Amino acid sequence: MEGSSFSPLDALRERIEAREASVAVIGLGYVGLPLAVEIASAGFRVLGVDLDRSRVESISNGSNYIPDVDDRLLGELVARGRLEATDLFDRVGEVEAVIICVPTPLTKHKEPDISHIVASAEEIARRLHPGMLVILESTTYPGTTEELILPMMGRTGLRVGHDFSLAFSPERVDPGNRQWRISNTPKIMGGVTPRCTELATAFYRTFIQQVIPVSSPKAAEMIKLLENTFRAVNIALVNEVAIMCDRLGIDTWEVIEGASTKPFGFTPFYPGPGLGGHCIPIDPHYLSWKLKSLNYHARFIELAGEINSAMPRFVLGKIADALNDHGKALKGSRILVLGVSYKRDVSDVRESPALEIIQALLEKGASVSYHDPYVPHLRVDGALLESVTLGGEILRNAHCVVILTDHSSVDYEWIVEESSLVVDTRNATRGIASPKIRRL
């Protein structure tokens, strides 16, 4: 499949090294926009493609909607013509490298929904030309790149590894992480052929410090799923430990902190109200689904999913028990929720357990308000809620304050002082001794 003579990919390699290649990033969300900015900052001309017209208009105006992207840098790149946004797939035919960063959610039956990948790949295939590099970053099941995308590209008559290059490189974005950004987070790269891997690696090394080639796209796809399955399983373990400690009357956080003093053989994970974000609650199910097609039952993954999925209901029980101890029923109680994003100091509410917990509280007849400095509006089961301003009166008026996300800007000592009852699911009140507090 790979020839020894000078090919269109050799020409692309030269243009990459000279930072003259043009690049398209398909999908301008939490993964795609920061990546587009990083590539443009490295000197390439980048075209961002997204069907959401509001995103396109925002970028065209130099306005940012992703917290991890620097506003001033985005504006400068747009003004200098380094970064452009469009909702027209026809523009993809103009570029030499295309990176797919579209969502890969689950269906209601917890099966992979790769419709966005398929649609993007079909659009690229229609515009595939000699000397084009195509890279998939969207998380998916092992085999997607070679079994699904490659045949689409192959129908054009162009030869992979000679006329065009195809690879998979899993995204490793951690929203809100100020230490590990795109440029200094090691990147995995698996190409369909050795030349595909070589070319894709050379491209990514122009803006990422360390790129690690692996044997195939399938291996790269599996690496991503292992990373997030590892986290999901360990979080499930510590969530179950929290439930056991609750039954035994032991402080969960003291147990974890004590175990963390062991200098080997233990890695601390922390319990919470449930899993959130686009990766950890979803990615393991991609692997489980794939293994079912091979007649293998991924027991750890499914058990972890059951435990983690049950945590919002466990938290609901903790709230009800805490109110009961204060002579209050859940029905009719005023509940103030602190934090609704899925993790600290981000605005992302995708798969946030706060959504399920708030909905359950409402169904039980509680009156619910919330405060989150990163999420001004929240839609729960069709109802639109607005973040309230924190103040002494609203805290004193609440029968129970529930901490679901431990944003660093909140003064939790003051929260405890002003509140009559606090249910803390994140150990945000660590170091504060008060009979008002009920911890997970």
N, C-alpha and C positions, 0 to 999 in steps of 0.2 A: 504493500500500500504506500510505502514511502520510497520515493525515488532518490537517487544520489545526485542528480543534476540540480542546478539552481532552480528553485521553485518560487511561486508567489509568496510562500511563507518565509523564504530567505530574505526577500525584499521587505516583508513586514518586520522581521527581526531588526533589520537596519534602521527602519523608521522608528521602531520602539526605542532603540538605543539612542537615537537622535532626538527623542521626545517629539517626533513629528506625526506619529500615528494619531488618528482621531478615534474617539471611544464613545460608545453609547451605553448608558446604564438604564435598564428597563425596570421600572418600579422605584419611586422616589419616597419611600417610607423611612422607617428607622434604620434600615440597612442601606438602601440605595442612595439616599441623599448624602449621608456622611461619606460614603464611598466615592460618589461623584465629586464631592468637594476635595477629597484627598487626592484623587487622580488629577484633577484640574490644578491643584496646588503644586503637583510635581511637574507641571509644564505641558500637559496634554490638553488638547481641545476636547471638551466633553459635552455630549448631548444627552440630557436627561429626558426619558420618555415615560409619561404617566397618563393614563386615561382620565385621571381626576383633574378637571380643568382648573379647579381652585388651586391645586398645587402648582400647576404650570404657571398660572398668573402670579402666584406668590413669589416663585423663584425669578420670574421675568422682572418683577419689581424689586428684586434684591432683598426680599423679605423672607425670613426664616420661620419654619414651623416645627423644627426638630431641636429640642434643647441641647443636644450634643454638638450642634453645628454653630460655629461662631458667626454671629450676625454680620460683623464688619467684613470678615473674610469672604462670606458668601456674596455680599454686595460688591466687593472688589473684583471677584472672579467673574461675576455677571457683567460688570461695567467694562472689564478688559476683554470680553468676548471669549473667555476661557470656558465658561459654563453657560449653557443655553438649555432651556426646557421646551418641550413640545408634547402635544398629544397625538401627533401624526406618526404612525409607524413607517410610512414611506421614507421618512428621513433616515431610517436605519440603513438603507441602501448606500448612504453617503459615507459610512464609517468603516473602519478596519477591524475594530474589536468591539464585541458586544457582551455585556455582563447582565445576566438575568437575576434580578433581586425582587421577585414577586412573592406575595403571601402563599403559604401552603397550609391552610387550616384543616380541620377535621370536619367530616360530615356529622350529622346528628347521630349516626350509628358508630361514630369514632373510627371511621375509615378515612384514608388519605384523600384529600381533595386537591388534586394537582392540575385542576382545570386552568389555573393562571399560567402554570409552566407550559402546558400544552398549547394554549393560545399564543403565548409569547414565542415559543419555538416555531409554530406554524408561520407566524409573521416574519420571523427571521429567515426561515427556509425560503420564503417567497423572494427574499432579497439577498440571499446568500451569494457571494461572489468570490472568485479566486483571491487568496490573500486575506481571508477574514478569520479572526480568532473569536470563538464563541465559548463563554464560560458561564456555567450555572452555579449560583451561590445559594439559591433557595434550598432550604432543608427538605430532603425527600428520602424515599426508601432506597436501599441499595439496588442498583441496576437501572435506575431511571435514565441516567445519561446515555448509557450504551444501548439499552433496550427500547427506549422511547424516543429520545431526541436524535440519536445518531441515524436511525432509519429515516426520519423526516428530512434530515440534511442530505442523506445519501440518495434520496429520490431525485435530487437536482442533477445527479450525474457527476458532481464534484467528489474528489477523493480525499477522505480524511487523512491527515498527516502529510499530504502533498499540496492539495489545492486549498484546503481549509483546516483549521485546528479546532478541536473540541475538548473541553476539560471540565472538571468539577472541583470547586474550591469552597468548602463550607464557610459560611459567615461565622464570625466569632465576635459579634457585637454585644457588649454589656452596657446597656443604657445607664447613664449616670456615673459610670466608672471613670474617674479622672486620672487614674494611674495607667490603665491599659486601654489604649486607643487603637485605631486601625493601624497606625504606622509601627507601633512597637509590639503588637500582639502577633506571635508566630502564626503563619498561614500554611495550611495544608493544600497541596496541589496534586491532582490525579488526572492525567490526560489519557485519551483513548489510545494513543500511540506514544512511543518515547519522544518523538518530535513534538507532538502536541504538548506533552508535559514540559519539555524544554522551553518551548516558546511562551507558554502561559507563565511558567516560573520566571522567565526573563522579564516579562511584562510586569508582574507583580513586584519584582525586586526593585523596580524603579520608584516605588512608593511605600514598600513595606520592608522592614529591616531584615526579617528572617522568613524565607519561604521554604517549606519542607516538602520535597517531591515524594510521592508514594507510587505504588506500582500500577494503580488503576483508578478510574472514577469510582468504581464500586467500593474499593478500600477507603477512599476519601469520604464517600457517603456514609459508610459504616462508622468511621471515626467520629463524625459529627453526632451520630445517634448514640454512640457509646458515651461520649462526653455528657450529654444531657440525660441519658438513662442512668448513669452513675449518680448524678445529682438527684434525680427523681427518686431513686431507690433509697438513697441515704436520707433524704428528707422524709420519706415515708417511715423509715426506721425510727428517726428521732421524733416524728409526730406520734408514733405508737408509744414510744417511751414516755412522751408527755401525758398520754392517756393513762398509761400504767402508773406514772408518778401521781397523777390526780387521784387514782383509786387508792394508792398507798399512803397518801398524805405527805408526799415528799416534794421538795422544791425542784422542779425540772431543771431550772437554770443553774442551780447549785451543783446538780449532778453533772451537767455538761461541762461547766467550768472546772469541776474537780477532775473529770476524765481528761480534759484538755491539758492538764499539767504533765501528763505522760509524754515524754519527748519522742516516742516512737510508737508506731502501730495504731495511732488513733488520729483521725481527722475530724474536727468538730463541725457538725451541722446543727442547725437550729430550727425548732418547731415554729409553726405559724398558723394563721387561720385557713391556710390552703395554698395551693400553687397558683401562680399567675404568670402573665407574660405570654409571648407567642411561642416560646421554646419548650420549657420544662413540662408544662401540662400536655403538650401535643406530640413532641418528637418521639418519645418512647412508643407511642401508639403506631407510628409509621413502621417501626421495626417489628412490633408485635404483629401487625397486619401482614407484613411481608413474610414472616415466618409461618403464619397460618397457611399461606399458599404452598408452603413446603411441608405441610403436615407436622409442624412443630408448635407446641404451646409454650409461649414465653411466660412462665408462671411468675417470675419475680416482677416483671413489668406490670402484669395485670393486677397482682396483689398490691404493689406500690400504688397503682392508680386507684384502687378501691380505698386504701387508707387515706391517701391525700384528698380524694374526692369527698370523704366523710368529715373532714376537718371543719368546714363551715357549719355543719349541723352540731358538731361537738362544741364549737364556740357559742352557738345559739343556746345550747344547754347550759353553758357556763354563765351566760348573761341571765338566763331565766333563774338559775340557782342563786346567783348573786342578788338579784332583785327580791327573790323569795326570802332570803336571809334578812332583807331590809323591810319585810312586810308588804312587798309590792308584787303584783302580778305583771307579767309581761304585757298583757293586753292593757292598753291605756297608758302605759309608761312612756315618758319622753326620753328617747335615746339619742345621744349625740355621738356620731361616729367621727373619729379623728383619722384621716387618711383613707383614700379610696383607690389610689393607684396601686399597681401590683407590687411595687417595691419602693424603697426609700428614695426620695429626692428625684423622682421622674414623674412625667405626666401620663404615662402609658397605663390605661385601664384594661387592656386586652386580657381576658380570662381572669381578671382580678377577683379573688374570693370575696371582696367587699360587696360586689354586685349581688352575689347569691345570699350573703348574710343580710344585707339591707332588704332584699326582696322577702326573705323569710321573716324578718322582723315586722315588715309591713303586713304580711299575711297573718301574722299572729296578733295583729291589732295594735302594735306599738306605733307611736308617732316618732318618725325618724328625721333628723337633720344631719348634715355632715359639714366638716371643714377640711379642705385640702388646698394648700396654697398653689398647687400645680394643676388642679382640676376645677375650674370655675363652674362647669356645668356637668351634670351626670344624668344619663337616662337609664332608669331601672324599670323594666317591664312596662315600657311605654310612658312612664311618668318622668317628667323633667324636673330634676332637683338642682338647686343652686347652692354653692358653697357659702356657708354663713361666716361672718366675721367673729373671731374668737374674742370673748370678753367675759368679765366676771359674772355678769348677769346671766348670760346664756349657759355658762357652766353650772352656776348655782341652780338654774331652773331645770337642768336635766336630772332625771332620776338615775341615769347611768351614762357614763362616758366610756365608749369602747374604742380602744386604740387598735386599729387594724393595719395601719402603715406608720412606721416610726420616722416621719420626716425630721431631719436634723434642725429645722428652723423653729420647732415647737419647744416651748419651755415646759417640760413635763412636771417639774417640781411645782410650778405655779398651777398647772392643771390639777394636780392632786390636792393642793391647798384649797382651791376654789370649788372642787367637786365633792359631792356626797358619796359617790361610788364610782370606781374606775375598774374596768375589766381590760387588762393589758395582755394582748396576744403576741407582743413582740419584745417583751422585756425592756420597753422604753423607759420604765420607771426604776430600772436597776439602781440600787444604792439608796432608794427612798423607802424608808420604813414607815408604813401607815396601815392601819386596819381597814382603810377605805379601798385598798388595792386587792384585786383578785387577778393573779397571773395565770397564764396558760400552764 
